[in-house]
Amino acid sequence: MFSVSTVSMLAARVGPRIKRDREARGWSQLKLANAMRDAGGSGYSSQISLWENSRSLPSEPNRLLLAKVLEKPPDRYFTISQPDDEDDEDEPEPQAA
């Protein structure tokens, strides 16, 4: 089980990745929500907004579904550090709570 600070740090990293990956495809939050629903999930644009703004962390099934619909490796939404994080100049460093 993760501590609250670990979940907060993960959300602070995963949220901007979701947004960046969605925007790279030229998708709106609604289009991503529809793609997740079409793939068998229950993604809604209000949830996606919370995820992208690091206010909530997607459940494990939703993170796997995000990886599928955004065509990214599954671990992209499960780890704090990623190889492309050095390109995240606009992404704030996570702070321990």
Secondary structure, DSSP 4 states (H G I P E B T S, - for coil): ---HHHHHHHHHHHHHHHHHHHHHTT--HHHHHHHHHHTT----HHHHHHHHTTSS---HHHHHHHHHHHT--GGGGT-S--GGGGG-TTSPPP---
